[in-house]
């Protein structure tokens, strides 16, 4: 076994051991029957898409809090979409690999985690009493295309894009006592378990970028940059604004042009963009696409 495979197996065994010690069952570890708390946010206000915009300043506190409920639901709904794509990418990655290897066993463990997360997010949307927000028809089809044509390094890039942006936001959310206990519990579970997923994906992406043929790396740069655009714009559905009585087009434009929102998105992706730069993912023509995603 060469050094790369030895390193891959060692990482997998450590992650399998960590999974055995620190995994959750959201169905039993969260109190789904507890009532939602009066006067508490569903997502930190500073992370809401309209925070500090002119529109925000004209909204009542009740409407702002209602926005937090619907944005939390949008993130959960879109989270299920992300997780569904990621599970398919992971399964495809394992298809040609040795099923007895630690690397494949950890991939299957991660898929089991993602199944639980998807159920948790869907249950949260039901508890919040909101619509299940979906990506636009275009982005839904782009997601289908991206997961179908993705290269192996592209699969792990997509995993990191979906996970690390939300991870940054969730690390600010679960210790925030202004936020609903249920939201904090959900984000804590996700942060703990996603830390393992992120390490697995980062180390595998680094290996793939060192060994993949040139054409695959070039294609990955462009397809991943396009995936970043889809992910960034899909987090908050414009229908959220309509649900709380705002003009969805006007509110979406406010969010899109908000300096505060732009900074939140850049900060959420900063560590990830630094890593992508380091492994050579952001190069050449793809850089313009990366910038248009608002993450770079």
N, C-alpha and C positions, 0 to 999 in steps of 0.2 A: 504493500500500500504506500503510495507516495505521500510526501509531507502535507500536501493540500488536503487529501482525504483523511489523513490522521487528525489534522486540525479540525476538520469538519465533524468528525466523529466525537472528538473530545468536547467540542461545543455542544453537540446534541446531547451527550450523556449528562453534562452539567445542567442543561435546560430541562431534561427529563426529570432529573432529581429535584430541581426547583419546582417543577410543575406538581410533583407528588406532594410537596410540602405546602405550597401556596396556591391552591386552586379553590375556586368558589362555585357554589351552586346558587345562582341568583333566585331560583324559585323558593329556596328555603333560607338563604342568608339575608334576604331583604324582606322587610315587613310591608307586603303589598296591601294589607288590609287597613293599615294606619291611615287616617284622614290626612289630606294635604293641609299644610299649615298656613293659617291666615297671616298675611303681611310678609311672607317670605318669597324671595325671587326663585324662579325656576332655572335661572342661568345668571351668572354675575352680570350686572348691568353694563360694566365696562367692556364686556365681550359681545354685547348685542350689536347688531349690524347698524342700527340707527343712533347709537350712543353719540352724544356730542354733535349731532347734526342740527341744522335749523329746525327740522321737523321734530326732533326729540325735545327741543326746548318748548314746543307748543303742545306736547302731549301731556295728559294728566298722569299722575303717579299710577293710577289704576290701569290706564292704557299701556304705560311702560311695562308694568308687571305682567299684563296680559300678553304683551309682545314677548316677554321672556318665556312664558308658557309655550307659546306657539313656536318660537325659535328652538327651544329645547326639544320639542316634538319633531321639528324639521331635521335637526341633527340626528335624532334617534332613527327617524324614518330613512334618511339618506344613509345612516350608518348600516342599516340592514342591507341596503343596495350595495354599499361598498363591501361588506362582509361576504355577500353572496358571490361577488366577482372574485374576491381574494381566495375564497375556498376553492373555486374552480381553477384558479391559477395554481394553487398549491397542489391540487390533485393532479393536474397536468404535469407539474414538475416531477412528481413522484413516479409517473407512469413507466418510465424506462429505467428506474433505479432499483437497487437491491432492496426488497421489502423488509429484509431482516436487519438492515443497517439502522444505527441510531438516528441518522439524518432523516430517514423516511419515517421512523417511529415518532420522531418529534414533529414532523410535518403533520402527521395524522393527529397527534395530540393537540397541535395548534388548531387544526380544523375542528376538533371537538370543542375547543375553547370558543371558536368563532360561532359555532352553532348555538352555544349557550348565550353568547353576547347578542346574537340576532334575536333570539327569543326574549331576552331581557329588554332590548330596545323596543321590540314590538309591544311587549306588555306595558312598558312605560308610556307609549303613545296612547294605549287604551286607558291607562290610569289618568293621564292628563286630559282626556276627554276632547281631543283635537282630531282633525282629519289626519290620515296617514299621508304626509306630503311626499310626493314623488319627484324625481328629476323631470326636466322637460322632455318632450318626445324626442327631440334631437339628441340630448345627452343620454337618454335611455338607449337609443340606437348606437350612439358612439361608444357607450360602455360595452354593448354587445360586440361591437367591432374590435375594440381594444383588447378585450379578453380573448378574442378568437385569434388575433394575429400577433399577440404579444410574444416577444422573444423571452428566453429564460431570464436574462438580466432585467428585461422590461417588467417581468412579473414581480420581481422583488423591488424594483423601483416603484411600481404602482402600490405595492403593499406599504412601503414606507411613506409614500405621499398620503395615503388614506389614514394611516395610523399616527404618524408623528405630528401632524397638524392638530388633530383632535386631542392627542396626548398632551400637548402643550396647554391647550385650553382646559382640559380636565384636571391637570395638576394645579391649576389656579382655582378650580371649582370645588374639589372635594374637601379642602380645609376651610372653605368660606362659610362661616356661620350665618350669613345673611340668606343662604340658599337652602331650599327644601331638603330635608333629611333624605328623602328618597333619591333626589338628584345626586346628592353627595355620595350616597351608598353606591349608586350605579357607576359614577365616575371613579370611585376608589377601586372597585372591582376591575374596571376596564384598565386603569392605569397599572395596577399590579400585574395583571396577566399580559398586557400588551408590552410591558418592558421586556419580557422574554421573546415575544414575537419580533420586536424591533431589533434585538440583538441578533437573532437568527437571520433576519432578512439583511441586515447590514453586512454581516460577515459573509453571507453567501453572495451578495451583490459584489462585494470587493473581489471575491474569488472569480466570479463570472467576468468581471471587467478586465481581469488579468489574463483570462484564457480564451474568451470569445473571439471569433474571427472579426476582422475589421468591418465587414459589411453589417454584421449583427450589432456591433457597437454603434455604428452610424445610424442604423435604423432605430435602435433603442433610444438614442439621444433625441431624435425627432418625435417618435411615438410617445415617449415619456413626457416630453414637454407639452404635447397635446393633451395627454392624460391629466397633467397638472392643471391646465386651463379648465378642463371639464370638472375636475374635483373641486377646485376653488370656487367656481361659480355655482356649484350645485348644493353647497352646504345649507344655504337658506333659500327656501322656495319663495318666489314673489307672492304666492298665494297666502303666505303667512300674513302679509300686510293687509290683504283683502279681508282676511278673517277677523282682523281687529278694527275694521272700518276705515282703513287708509286706501288711497289710490295706489294700486300695486305698482304701476309703472313709475309714478312719481317717487314713491318710497324706495323702489329698487334703484332708481337713478341716484337718489340721495345717498344710499348705502355705497353704491359703486364709486361715487366721487368723494366720499368722506375721507379726509386725511387720517382721522383716528382709525377708521376701519382698515384703511390701507396699512397703517402701521401695525395693527393687531395681526393682520394676515402675514406681513413680513416677519414679525417677531415669532409667530407660530411656526414658521418654516425656516428660521435662520440656521439652527443647528443642522437641519437636513440639507439646506442649500450648501452650507459649508462642506458637508460630507460629500454631496454630489460633485462639487467642484474638485474635491480631493481625489475622488476615484475616476475623474475624467468624463463625467456624464454631461456636464454643461460646457459644450465646445461648439465652435463654428456657427452654422446657421440656426442651430437649436436655441442659442442664447436669446435671440429676439423673441421666440415663442415662450421661453421661460419667463422673460420679463413681462410679457403680456398677460401671464397668469396672475401677476400681482404678488408672487411669492419671492421673487428674487430682487 
